[in-house]
Amino acid sequence: MIKIIKDIEKLDKTDGFYVKITCIDENTICSTLVGRIEDKSAIICKLDTVKKYQLQGIGRKLVQEFESVARQKNCDFIKLISSNTESDKFWNKMESFNSIDSSKFIKKLSLVRN
Ligand SMILES: CC(C)(COP(=O)(O)OP(=O)(O)OC[C@H]1O[C@@H](n2cnc3c(N)ncnc32)[C@H](O)[C@@H]1OP(=O)(O)O)[C@@H](O)C(=O)NCCC(=O)NCCS
């Protein structure tokens, strides 16, 4: 059975938080997202789905979970730097994420409150 685990950890000496969201299938990690939330900014630092579990909607699910944390913390946007042209294709599929130059993507949350 696939489950999602969210860990939110305070950053030392700042008002920020680390957010780690992990997707687990029985005892196997299928995908991990690590993000940072600081000063109304949410940054996706890492997203990695294990090959066997790719293209099953897990990456999107973790991005959605991170977005819901970012909204709870009143962030204005989520941003990230895509690591390569292959991952650009994934980010181009994520709803309302726009490419601001070659590898930077941003989703403005204040304009698209759900
Ligand atoms: C990029 C990555 C995280 C995507 O994870 P995933 O769990 O396979 O993504 P999903 O299954 O949720 O895909 C969501 C959508 O993106 C599309 N997509 C995902 N990877 C794609 C690719 N390489 N090429 C084209 N489309 C892709 C899926 O087809 C799906 O499209 P749909 O909405 O039309 O169904 C995964 O391929 C990965 O870990 N790659 C290696 C590490 C990496 O590049 N990380 C990104 C760092 S910024």
The ligand as an SDF file (V2000), in Angstrom:
LIG
                    3D

 48 50  0  0  0  0  0  0  0  0999 V2000
   11.0290   14.3460  -12.8780 C   0  0  0  0  0  0  0  0  0  0  0  0
   10.4590   13.2620  -11.9480 C   0  0  0  0  0  0  0  0  0  0  0  0
   10.5790   13.7510  -10.5030 C   0  0  0  0  0  0  0  0  0  0  0  0
    8.9840   13.0190  -12.3060 C   0  0  0  0  0  0  0  0  0  0  0  0
    8.4030   12.1470  -11.3270 O   0  0  0  0  0  0  0  0  0  0  0  0
    7.1750   11.1630  -11.6630 P   0  0  0  0  0  0  0  0  0  0  0  0
    6.7400   10.5730  -10.3650 O   0  0  0  0  0  0  0  0  0  0  0  0
    7.5690   10.2160  -12.7300 O   0  0  0  0  0  0  0  0  0  0  0  0
    6.1090   12.1880  -12.2330 O   0  0  0  0  0  0  0  0  0  0  0  0
    4.5270   11.9580  -12.4960 P   0  0  0  0  0  0  0  0  0  0  0  0
    4.2840   10.5190  -12.7820 O   0  0  0  0  0  0  0  0  0  0  0  0
    3.7620   12.5760  -11.3710 O   0  0  0  0  0  0  0  0  0  0  0  0
    4.3020   12.8120  -13.8320 O   0  0  0  0  0  0  0  0  0  0  0  0
    3.4110   13.9160  -13.9340 C   0  0  0  0  0  0  0  0  0  0  0  0
    3.2820   14.2990  -15.3870 C   0  0  0  0  0  0  0  0  0  0  0  0
    4.5700   14.6200  -15.9270 O   0  0  0  0  0  0  0  0  0  0  0  0
    4.8470   13.7760  -17.0480 C   0  0  0  0  0  0  0  0  0  0  0  0
    6.2720   13.4270  -17.0480 N   0  0  0  0  0  0  0  0  0  0  0  0
    6.9960   12.9750  -15.9860 C   0  0  0  0  0  0  0  0  0  0  0  0
    8.2790   12.7440  -16.3800 N   0  0  0  0  0  0  0  0  0  0  0  0
    8.3240   13.0380  -17.6940 C   0  0  0  0  0  0  0  0  0  0  0  0
    9.3560   12.9920  -18.6790 C   0  0  0  0  0  0  0  0  0  0  0  0
   10.6020   12.5990  -18.3650 N   0  0  0  0  0  0  0  0  0  0  0  0
    9.0640   13.3610  -19.9410 N   0  0  0  0  0  0  0  0  0  0  0  0
    7.8090   13.7900  -20.2750 C   0  0  0  0  0  0  0  0  0  0  0  0
    6.7710   13.8580  -19.3860 N   0  0  0  0  0  0  0  0  0  0  0  0
    7.0440   13.4800  -18.1240 C   0  0  0  0  0  0  0  0  0  0  0  0
    3.9890   12.5460  -16.8270 C   0  0  0  0  0  0  0  0  0  0  0  0
    3.7360   11.8860  -18.0620 O   0  0  0  0  0  0  0  0  0  0  0  0
    2.7280   13.1690  -16.2530 C   0  0  0  0  0  0  0  0  0  0  0  0
    2.0050   13.7520  -17.3180 O   0  0  0  0  0  0  0  0  0  0  0  0
    0.3770   13.7840  -17.3670 P   0  0  0  0  0  0  0  0  0  0  0  0
   -0.0250   14.8690  -16.4330 O   0  0  0  0  0  0  0  0  0  0  0  0
    0.0600   14.1040  -18.7780 O   0  0  0  0  0  0  0  0  0  0  0  0
   -0.0930   12.4450  -16.9140 O   0  0  0  0  0  0  0  0  0  0  0  0
   11.2200   11.9080  -12.1190 C   0  0  0  0  0  0  0  0  0  0  0  0
   11.3010   11.6050  -13.5020 O   0  0  0  0  0  0  0  0  0  0  0  0
   12.6290   11.9150  -11.5440 C   0  0  0  0  0  0  0  0  0  0  0  0
   12.8090   11.6800  -10.3550 O   0  0  0  0  0  0  0  0  0  0  0  0
   13.6410   12.1660  -12.3840 N   0  0  0  0  0  0  0  0  0  0  0  0
   15.0250   12.1730  -11.9520 C   0  0  0  0  0  0  0  0  0  0  0  0
   15.3400   13.3160  -10.9870 C   0  0  0  0  0  0  0  0  0  0  0  0
   14.9010   14.6720  -11.4850 C   0  0  0  0  0  0  0  0  0  0  0  0
   15.1500   15.0480  -12.6380 O   0  0  0  0  0  0  0  0  0  0  0  0
   14.2290   15.4060  -10.6030 N   0  0  0  0  0  0  0  0  0  0  0  0
   13.7270   16.7350  -10.8720 C   0  0  0  0  0  0  0  0  0  0  0  0
   14.6160   17.7020  -10.2050 C   0  0  0  0  0  0  0  0  0  0  0  0
   14.0890   19.3620  -10.4810 S   0  0  0  0  0  0  0  0  0  0  0  0
  1  2  1  0
  2  3  1  0
  2  4  1  0
  2 36  1  0
  4  5  1  0
  5  6  1  0
  6  7  2  0
  6  8  1  0
  6  9  1  0
  9 10  1  0
 10 11  2  0
 10 12  1  0
 10 13  1  0
 13 14  1  0
 14 15  1  0
 15 16  1  0
 15 30  1  0
 16 17  1  0
 17 18  1  0
 17 28  1  0
 18 19  1  0
 18 27  1  0
 19 20  2  0
 20 21  1  0
 21 22  1  0
 21 27  2  0
 22 23  1  0
 22 24  2  0
 24 25  1  0
 25 26  2  0
 26 27  1  0
 28 29  1  0
 28 30  1  0
 30 31  1  0
 31 32  1  0
 32 33  2  0
 32 34  1  0
 32 35  1  0
 36 37  1  0
 36 38  1  0
 38 39  2  0
 38 40  1  0
 40 41  1  0
 41 42  1  0
 42 43  1  0
 43 44  2  0
 43 45  1  0
 45 46  1  0
 46 47  1  0
 47 48  1  0
M  END
$$$$
